[in-house]
Amino acid sequence: MEKNAKIYIAGHRGLVGSAIWKNLQEKGYTNLVGKTHHELDLLDGAAVRRFFEEEKPEYVFLAAAYVGGIMANNTYRADFIYRNLQIQQNVIGESFRQHVRKLLFLGSTCIYPKEAPQPMKEDSLLTSPLEYTNEPYAIAKIAGLKMCESFNLQYGTNYIAVMPTNLYGPNDNFDLEKSHVLPAMIRKIYLGKCLSEGNVEAVRKDLNKRPVEGVSGISSLEDILQVLKKYGISDQAVELWGTRKPLREFLWSEEMAEACIYIMEKVNFEDLRGEEKEVRNCHINIGTGKEISIKALASLIEQTVDYKGTIRFNSEKPDGTMRKLTDVSKLHSLGWHHSIEIEEGVKRIYEWYLEDQE
C-alpha cells in the first residue's frame, strides 16, 4: 500500500478498527477514511453505494460487524446473522464495483466446528456442526470469507480473510450484556471490588460512563444495586458464567491490527491459494497459539484488580465451546508472531479501563 493511498476502515471506532486506524497513522499512511454508524449505516445498501462512488477507496479494511458475547449471540440470533450478512454484502459488493485494489475481511474463529481438532487449522472449516450459541454469527462470517474467496477465483480480485481469536484491548466493549468474556469479567470484578470497599462514588462514575439497562450513576442506590445483582455483582461476591473449565486464547487488539496491516502490505491471495484444483480455506488464523482456562483468567483478573471478595461460577449457565485454540502455523510461515502475553495484556486493559473513566 502506498502511504498516500486512500484507505477505508469500516468500523474505525471499534476494537479492531480503531487499532488499525492508529497503527496506519503511526506507519505514515495519510489518507484514511472512516465513517461512524450515524454518518454511514452499513446496513443501507444505497448509502454504502453512494459512499464508495464518492470516496473511491483503493484499499478496504472490513472491521465493522455486529458482535457480542455468548448471551447476546444466543439471544439476538436473527440480528447477528442478518446484520452481518448485510454489512458484508454491501461493503464487499461495492468494493468490487468500485475496483478496490485490495480488501481485508475480519472474521472470527467461531467459524470452526464445535468439535474441531485442537489447535484448529484453517482446513477444519465446514467439517462438522458449529457451536449452537453463536451459530448464526459464525455462518455470516463463513459467508463473508467465502465471498472473498469466490470473488478472487471468479474475478481475480485480491480479497483476504483473516480469522482472529478472542480479542481485547483499548476501546473494547464493556457492556455487561453484550461484551465478550474478558472485558465483561474485568468490569464485573472491578465493580465487585468497588462495592466490597463501599466505594459507591466509583460505582456511580462507572455507570455514568457505561449505563446498565438505563441505570446510570444518577440513579438511586437501590436501582444500582438491583441491576448489578442481576448481573451477579454484589458487595460479597461476583458470579461468572459456566463451569470455569473452558480454555480460551486471547490476542491484544493492537497486535491484531499490526498483523492485519502486515498482511495487507506483504500477502496476496496468490500466496494463499496453493496448487490444488479445488481452492478453499485460503483464510488466515490470527492468534497466539496459547490458551488459558476461564478459572485461571478469573484469578489473573482478580489479582490485577486486587479484588478481595469471592468469585463464584454458575455451572447452570452455558460454557460455550470448551476449547478454541487456533493453529497459527500459516501465520507464522508468512512471517508474523505476537509478542504481548496475557499477563501483560490484562494489566494494560485494566489500566486503560480506569483511565477511560476519567
N, C-alpha and C positions, 0 to 999 in steps of 0.2 A: 504494500500500500504506500502510495506517495504521501508525504507529510501534509500536502495541501489538498488531497483528495476529499471530496465530500462524503462523510461517513454518517449514516443514520443509525442511532442506537435506540431501538424500540424498547421502551421500559427503562429509560435512563434514570429514573428516580428510584427504582427498585434495588434490591440487594445486589444482584449481579450487574445490572445495567449501570448503576451509579459507580461501581468499582471499575467497570470497563471504561466509562467516561473519564474518570480520574486518571486511570493508567494511560489512556491515549493522550491526554493532555500532558502528562509527565514525560511521555515519549516524544513530544513535539508535534503531534497532529493538531492542526489549527482550524480545520473546517468541520466541526462536529455539529450535528443536528439532533435535537431531542424535542419531543412534544409531550406535555402532561396529558393525562386522560381527559381533562377538561378542554384542552386545546385540540386534541385529536382522539376520537373514540375509535379504537382499532376494530371494534365490532361493526362499525359503519363502513360498508364496502365502498360506497360513493365518496365518503370523506377520505378514505385511505387512497383511493384512486386520484383524487384531486391533489392530495399531498405529494404523491410520487410524481405526478405530472408537473407540479410547480417546482419541487425541490430537486428532482432528478439525482438522487444519491448514487454514488458509484459503488459504495460498499454498505452492507447492512448487517448489523448485529441484532438478531431477533431474540431479545431477552425478556420481552413482555409476555406475561402469562397470568392466568387466574390460578393462584396457588393457595395452599393451606395445609394444615396438619391432618392427622388421622380423623379427628372429629369432623372437621369441615368437609374432608373428602367423602366421608361416608354419609353425611347429612345432605350436602348440596350436589348430589351426583349428576343431575341434569346440567346444572350450571358449569360444573368442571369440564364435562365433555363438550357441551355446546359452545361455551365462550372460547375455549382454547382452540377448537376446530375453526371457529370463525376468525380469530386473530391470525392463525397460521395461514388459512386460505387467503385472507386479504393481503397480508404482508408478502408472503411468498409469491402469490399470483401477480401482484403489482411489481414486485422486484423483477419478475420475468418480463412483464410487458414493457417495463422501462429500461431493460437491458442492464440491470445491475451486474457489475463485474464479478462480485463475489459476495456470498451470504453465509453467515454462521448462524445456525439454528440451535438453540439450547433446549435440550430435553431434560430427562431425569432417569436415574437408574431404576425407578419404579416400573419402567418398561419391561423389565425382566420377569420371568415366571416366578411364582411364589417358591417353588421347589427347585429353582435353578441351582446347578452345582456351584459351590463356592471355591474360590472367588469367581464372580460372574464374568465370563468372557463375552465379547460382542456377539459371538456366534450362538449364544444362548437365547437370543431373541426369537420369540414365537415358537418355542419348542414345547411348551406346556402352559396350563392355565395361570393367569395373573392372580395377585393377591386381591381379595374381594373388595376391601375398603377403598382402595384407590384405583380400581379397575377403569372407571370412566376417564379419569385423568391420564392414566397410562395409555389407554387406547388413543386418545387425542395426540399424545406425544409420539406414539408409534406412527400414526398417520403423518405427522409432521416430518419425521425423519425419512419416511418412505416417499413423501412428496419431493424432498430434496434429492434423494437417490434417483427417483423416476425422472425428474426434470433433467438431471445430469445425463442419464442414459439416453433419453429421447432427444434432448435439445442441446446437449453439450455444455450446459451451464456448470458453474463451479460453486455449488452449494454444499456446505459441510455441516453435518450434525454432530454435536457433542453431547454426551450424557454425563452431567456432573453428579457426584454423590451428594449426600446431605451437606448443604452449605450453611455457613453462619458468618456474621461479620457486621461491619458498620451499615446502618440503615436497614437492619433486619426488622422483621415483623414480630412484635411482642404482644399482639392481641391474644388474650387468654383463650379465646375460642378457636381462632383460625391459624395461629402460629405453629411453626414446626417445633419438634421436641426440645431442641437445645435452648432457643430463646424463651420458650414457654417455661422451662424448668428454671432458668435464671431469674425470670421475673417472679415466678411463684415463690421461690426460695428467698429472694430479696424482700418481697412483701411480707413473707412469714417472719423474716428477721426483724423487720420494722415493727410488726405487731407484737412480737415477743419482747421487744425492748420498749414497748409503749410509745414508739415514735410515730404518733398519729400525723404529725406535720409532714413527715416524709411520705407517708401513705397518701395523704391528700395531694401532695406535689406530684406523685407518680400518676394518680388518677386524673389530675388536671392535664397532664401531658398525654395520657392514653386512657380515656374513659372506658369503663367496662359496662356494657349493656345500658348505656346512658347515665350511669352513675359516675360522677366526677368528684373532684376534690371539694367542691362546694356543697355536695350532698350531705345529708345528715349522717352522723357516725353510725347510726343503726342501719341505714341503707348500705353504707360502705361495707360494714362487717357482714351483712347478709349476702351481698353479691360476691364478696371474696370467699365466704364459706361455701357458696355454690360451686366454686372452682377449687375447693379443697384447701383453702388458706385460712388459718386461724392463728391466734396468739400461742397456741400449744403445738401445732403440727402443720405440716404441708403434705397433702396427699397427691401422689403421682399415679399415672395410669399404668396398668399392666402388672406383669409378674416380676419385673426388673431383670429378666433373663435375656431379652433380645440384645443382639450386638449391632452396633451402628458405626459407620465410617463418617468422618466429618472433615470437610475441607474449608479453610479460611477463604472467604469470598474474594478478597483481593488477589489471592493466589489463583483462584478460578479465572479472574479477569486476565491475569498475566498469561495463563495457559491459552485462553481464547485468542488473545492478540498474537501470541506466538504462532498459533495455528493459522490465523488469518495471514500472517506475514510469510510463513515458511511452508505451509502444507496445502496441497491442491487435491482435488478429487482423484486425479490420475494417480496420485501417490498411494491411494487407499483402495482402489478397485480390484487390484490383483489380476491374475491371469485366468481365473475361472470363467467358463462360459456363462454361468448364471451369477450375475453380480448382485450381492446382497451383503448386509451387515458392514457397510462402509463407515458407520459412525464410530466415534472415539469416546471411550470411557475417560472421564477426568476425575481423579481422586487421589488418595494417598496410598491405597493398598493396605491400610492399617485399620483396626477396629477396636471399639471399646464397648463394654456392656453398659446397659442403661443404669444398672446399680453403681458401677464404677464412675460413670459420668455424674450421677447424682452426688456421689461422695466428693468428687472433684469440685463440683459447683458449691457444695456445702462448705468445703474448706476455703474456697476462693472468696465466697460471700461472708465467711465467718459466722455461719448460722449455728446457733446453739440449741435449737428446738429439735423436734422429731420429724423424720421423714417416713411416711408410710406409703406403701404401694397397694393399690386396689386391684387385686387379681381378677375381679369381675369385669374390669374394663379391658378392651382389646389391646393386644400387643402389636398388631400388625405383623409384618414379615419378621420372623425370628432372626434372620441374618441377611444382610445385604452388603457384601463386600465386593468391591469392583476389582477385576483383573485389569491392571494398568500397564501391562506389558507393551501394548500397542503404543500408548502414550510415551512410555519410556523409550521405545525404539525410535520415536520421532524426535527425541531429544529434550523432553521436558520432565522435570521432577519437582515435587513440592518441597518446602523447607520448614513451614510452620507446623509444629506438633500441637496436639490437642491441649496440653497443659498450658502452653503459651497462649493459644488461641482463646481459651476460656477466660484467662486473665485479661486479655485485650478486650474481649467483647463486654465483660463486666465493667471495665473502666470506661469503655465507650458509652455504655448504658447510663452510668452515673453522670458522666459529662453531659449527656443528651438531656438530662433532667433540668440542667441549669437554664 
